[in-house]
Amino acid sequence: MFTVNENYLKLPGSYLFSTIGKKVAAFESANPDKKIIRLGIGDVTQPLAPAIIEALHKAVDEMANPETFRGYAPDLGYEFLRKAIVENDYKARNCDIEADEIFVSDGAKSDSGNIQELFGPDCKIAVCDPVYPVYVDSNVMAGRTGVYDKATEVWSNVIYMPTTAENNFVPEFPKETPDVIYLCLPNNPTGTTLTKTDLQKWVDYANENKAVIIYDAAYEAYISEDDVAHSIYECEGARTCAIEIRSFSKNAGFTGVRLGFTVVPKDLKVDGVSVRDMWARRHGTKFNGAPYIVQRAGEAVYSAAGKAQLKEQVAYYMQNAKIIKEGLKDAGYTVFGGVNAPYIWLKTPDKMSSWDFFDYLLEKANVVGTPGSGFGPSGEGYFRLTAFGTQENSIEALERIKNL
Ligand code: MLT
């Protein structure tokens, strides 16, 4: 009998940010006179930096000329970009990564959703709780997560590692040994991170237990503290256990342009099989490359002018983070994050549920945030605000919240 992939039917509701989008659209159409401030999804608001725009224009012109026109990109991505990545993101930090271990893609969301395809149907995944919802949802679609309990919002076959104020946002090693461990550091949504010393413990744990770490470093550019690693390959032994996913969305504002990459070291083997070769096979089969003009824009991120301009852009968002965090503290909220990441994580007041607080803030202050429970059961009772808005809106949102 012809059937659909029933795993999709197990997914509760729609994707978190689609649900929020629908709720906000409904509120907006019922209240057309209200000025809504969106600090929900972590989408950037500053335009692309001049060095990036210049590279885009130049590449567009090349596409208009028969001599310089480009068609399909090479499987792994253009060498000019992979070399720039290796030099700036890895060699400059003494990480032993080569250009043929870099796979350029259309963004970290696709890679973090697709990477699970490399692992067997029975492998067990572990996630920090709360965390970016794509990791669990993509494993649900693959049929790996067991049964969903609506009351507890827990999947029977997922190992949850609570990351809350109670453990200072440092997850403990799980009792049951996982095969695949997802770490998003700095963490989305809590905005907190681990020290390099703590990260090293996870690398050692993964090597000892023959587990693979999927390390999502999308927010790496926001790290301000010296004892935090920017790449997992700063840790000894990471080449044999870790895959790293990077994005150009948050450090360079590419959310609407789409570019990311994944690093799969040649030393990473599962059951004697090269995971790098498997990912190369998948990439070649299912993906035809990020556009040439976008890869040229990515290269500009690493130019001297690009670096200087993006440093300013990151500082702009981190100033928002400070405004939001300090403002919330003044208003009596308990707040976390916002130091090494552009997310502020707060405890909802009066033991309000995350979704009740979402409604309250939308209705009374016309401010959109993200309910913590949308990121996992341990996110209940928390709420996330993003620092990716404009400074003007961040200030106004905080004024409104203070006046509630
Ligand atoms: C978020 O708001 O959690 C993220 O920006 C969404 C994403 O990066 O896909």
Boltz pocket constraint, residues with backbone or C-beta under 6 A from the ligand:
constraints:
  - pocket:
      binder: B
      contacts: [[A, 40], [A, 41], [A, 42], [A, 43], [A, 109], [A, 132], [A, 188]]
      max_distance: 6.0
